[in-house]
Amino acid sequence: METNMSNEKEETVVTEETAVEAEETEAAETAETAEAETAETAEAESEPQPEPSEAEVLRAEKEALAAEVNRLKNDYARAYADTENMKKRLEKDFEQRSKYRIQDFAREILPVLDNCERALAVKPKDTEDENYRKAFEMVHRQLRAALEKEGVSEIEAEGQPFDPNWHQAMMSEKAEGVEPGMVLQVLQKGYKLKDRLLRAAMVKVSE
């Protein structure tokens, strides 16, 4: 019996040694395989890559140049549009300034016209007063002609429908046979410079 047990122990030891040897062999083979794969990868990476052909180089250059041309075209189009917009703004500003260049001066002259008309409304008492009246009348006529030449004109008001764009209602009253909202009387004349208001006409309006 002791002999059998001794034989079993020896078989167990042999089996364990064989398993250890197998594991060591497998580990060695795995390491060798890994080294071989690493060497193959390094060799593949170290191999020189094929240079692009002349056609491929020219194609790439053509695509780069086409992209640059498109970018320059877009930049030019934006710059041209900005220039045209600025040109239009400057032209419009110049046109407006030219069209209404005497606006401030005309406003200053309107009281002079008013005073001339007040003087003309006074009836002369003698020949000397009549001579003064004729002088005022001549100055008034020349002044109005000069203003009209520059586009200043009187706003039509009396007998017209009230227009808040051109008329300023100072008072109102009922008038028989007159529709409401009609200008009955002009208290102070109004003037416009071409299509722009210089001074609204002060008026009396029917109720």
C-alpha positions as CSV (number, residue, x, y, z in Angstrom):
1,M,0.0,0.0,0.0
2,E,2.8,2.4,0.9
3,T,4.3,1.7,-2.5
4,N,1.1,2.6,-4.3
5,M,0.8,5.9,-2.4
6,S,4.4,6.7,-3.3
7,N,3.7,6.1,-7.0
8,E,0.6,8.4,-6.9
9,K,2.7,11.2,-5.3
10,E,5.3,10.8,-8.0
11,E,2.7,10.9,-10.8
12,T,1.2,14.1,-9.2
13,V,4.6,15.8,-9.1
14,V,5.3,14.8,-12.7
15,T,1.9,16.1,-13.9
16,E,2.4,19.5,-12.1
17,E,5.9,19.8,-13.6
18,T,4.5,19.1,-17.1
19,A,1.8,21.7,-16.7
20,V,4.3,24.3,-15.6
21,E,6.6,23.5,-18.5
22,A,3.5,23.8,-20.9
23,E,2.6,27.2,-19.5
24,E,6.2,28.4,-19.8
25,T,6.3,27.2,-23.4
26,E,3.1,28.9,-24.3
27,A,4.2,32.1,-22.7
28,A,7.4,32.0,-24.7
29,E,5.6,31.3,-27.9
30,T,3.2,34.3,-27.2
31,A,6.2,36.6,-26.5
32,E,7.9,35.5,-29.7
33,T,4.6,36.1,-31.7
34,A,4.3,39.6,-30.2
35,E,7.9,40.4,-31.0
36,A,7.4,39.2,-34.6
37,E,4.2,41.3,-35.0
38,T,6.0,44.3,-33.6
39,A,8.9,43.8,-36.0
40,E,6.6,43.5,-38.9
41,T,4.7,46.7,-38.0
42,A,8.0,48.6,-37.6
43,E,9.2,47.3,-40.9
44,A,6.0,48.3,-42.6
45,E,6.1,51.8,-41.1
46,S,9.7,52.2,-42.0
47,E,9.0,51.4,-45.6
48,P,9.0,54.6,-47.8
49,Q,5.5,55.7,-48.9
50,P,5.0,56.1,-52.6
51,E,5.3,59.7,-53.8
52,P,2.2,61.2,-55.4
53,S,2.2,61.3,-59.2
54,E,2.6,64.5,-61.1
55,A,-1.0,64.4,-62.1
56,E,-2.1,64.2,-58.5
57,V,0.2,67.1,-57.6
58,L,-1.3,69.2,-60.4
59,R,-4.8,68.3,-59.4
60,A,-4.2,69.3,-55.8
61,E,-2.7,72.6,-57.0
62,K,-5.6,73.2,-59.3
63,E,-8.1,72.7,-56.5
64,A,-6.2,75.0,-54.2
65,L,-6.0,77.7,-56.8
66,A,-9.8,77.3,-57.6
67,A,-10.6,77.8,-53.9
68,E,-8.4,80.9,-53.7
69,V,-10.0,82.3,-56.8
70,N,-13.5,81.8,-55.3
71,R,-12.4,83.5,-52.1
72,L,-11.0,86.5,-54.0
73,K,-14.2,86.7,-56.1
74,N,-16.3,86.8,-52.9
75,D,-14.1,89.4,-51.4
76,Y,-14.3,91.5,-54.5
77,A,-18.1,91.2,-54.7
78,R,-18.4,92.4,-51.1
79,A,-16.0,95.3,-51.6
80,Y,-17.8,96.3,-54.8
81,A,-21.2,96.2,-53.1
82,D,-19.9,98.3,-50.2
83,T,-18.4,100.8,-52.6
84,E,-21.7,101.1,-54.6
85,N,-23.7,101.5,-51.4
86,M,-21.4,104.2,-50.2
87,K,-21.5,105.9,-53.6
88,K,-25.3,105.9,-53.6
89,R,-25.5,107.3,-50.1
90,L,-23.1,110.1,-51.0
91,E,-25.0,110.9,-54.2
92,K,-28.3,111.0,-52.3
93,D,-26.8,113.2,-49.6
94,F,-25.3,115.5,-52.2
95,E,-28.7,115.7,-54.0
96,Q,-30.5,116.4,-50.8
97,R,-28.1,119.2,-49.9
98,S,-28.2,120.7,-53.4
99,K,-32.0,120.5,-53.5
100,Y,-32.6,122.1,-50.1
101,R,-29.4,124.2,-49.9
102,I,-31.3,127.5,-49.2
103,Q,-33.7,126.0,-46.6
104,D,-32.3,127.9,-43.6
105,F,-31.8,131.1,-45.6
106,A,-35.4,130.9,-46.9
107,R,-36.8,130.5,-43.4
108,E,-34.9,133.7,-42.4
109,I,-36.3,135.6,-45.3
110,L,-40.0,134.7,-44.7
111,P,-40.5,137.3,-41.9
112,V,-39.2,139.9,-44.4
113,L,-41.9,138.9,-46.8
114,D,-44.5,139.2,-44.1
115,N,-43.4,142.7,-43.2
116,C,-43.4,143.7,-46.8
117,E,-47.0,142.5,-47.2
118,R,-48.1,144.2,-44.0
119,A,-46.7,147.5,-45.4
120,L,-48.4,146.9,-48.7
121,A,-51.7,146.3,-46.9
122,V,-51.7,149.9,-45.5
123,K,-53.6,152.3,-47.8
124,P,-51.5,155.3,-48.7
125,K,-52.7,158.7,-47.4
126,D,-50.9,160.9,-49.9
127,T,-48.6,160.8,-52.9
128,E,-45.4,160.3,-50.8
129,D,-47.0,157.3,-49.0
130,E,-47.9,155.9,-52.4
131,N,-44.3,156.2,-53.6
132,Y,-43.1,154.3,-50.5
133,R,-45.8,151.7,-51.2
134,K,-44.6,151.3,-54.7
135,A,-41.0,150.9,-53.5
136,F,-42.1,148.2,-51.0
137,E,-44.1,146.5,-53.7
138,M,-41.1,146.3,-56.0
139,V,-38.8,144.9,-53.3
140,H,-41.5,142.4,-52.4
141,R,-42.0,141.3,-56.0
142,Q,-38.2,140.9,-56.6
143,L,-37.8,139.0,-53.3
144,R,-40.6,136.6,-54.1
145,A,-39.3,136.1,-57.7
146,A,-35.8,135.2,-56.3
147,L,-37.3,132.7,-53.8
148,E,-39.6,131.1,-56.4
149,K,-36.5,130.6,-58.7
150,E,-35.0,128.5,-55.9
151,G,-38.2,126.5,-55.4
152,V,-39.9,128.4,-52.6
153,S,-43.6,128.7,-53.2
154,E,-46.7,129.8,-51.1
155,I,-48.9,127.0,-49.8
156,E,-52.4,127.2,-51.0
157,A,-54.8,127.4,-48.0
158,E,-57.8,129.6,-48.2
159,G,-60.8,127.7,-49.5
160,Q,-58.9,124.4,-49.4
161,P,-59.6,121.4,-47.2
162,F,-57.6,121.5,-44.0
163,D,-54.4,119.5,-44.4
164,P,-52.4,119.0,-41.2
165,N,-49.2,118.4,-43.3
166,W,-49.3,122.0,-44.6
167,H,-51.8,123.9,-42.4
168,Q,-51.8,124.8,-38.7
169,A,-55.3,125.4,-37.3
170,M,-55.2,128.5,-35.0
171,M,-59.0,128.8,-34.5
172,S,-62.3,127.4,-35.8
173,E,-65.8,128.8,-36.3
174,K,-69.1,127.8,-37.8
175,A,-69.8,129.1,-41.3
176,E,-73.0,128.8,-43.2
177,G,-72.8,126.9,-46.4
178,V,-69.3,125.7,-45.7
179,E,-68.4,122.1,-45.0
180,P,-66.5,121.3,-41.8
181,G,-62.8,121.2,-42.1
182,M,-62.4,123.9,-44.7
183,V,-59.9,126.7,-44.4
184,L,-61.9,129.9,-44.0
185,Q,-59.1,132.4,-43.6
186,V,-55.3,132.5,-43.7
187,L,-53.8,134.2,-40.6
188,Q,-50.2,133.8,-41.8
189,K,-49.0,132.5,-45.1
190,G,-47.2,129.2,-45.3
191,Y,-44.4,128.3,-47.6
192,K,-42.7,125.2,-48.9
193,L,-39.3,124.5,-50.5
194,K,-40.1,122.2,-53.5
195,D,-41.7,119.3,-51.7
196,R,-40.5,120.2,-48.1
197,L,-42.4,122.3,-45.6
198,L,-40.7,125.6,-44.7
199,R,-43.5,127.1,-42.6
200,A,-47.0,125.8,-42.1
201,A,-49.9,128.2,-43.0
202,M,-51.7,129.4,-39.9
203,V,-55.4,129.2,-40.6
204,K,-59.0,129.5,-39.4
205,V,-61.0,126.3,-40.0
206,S,-64.7,125.7,-40.4
207,E,-66.5,123.6,-37.8
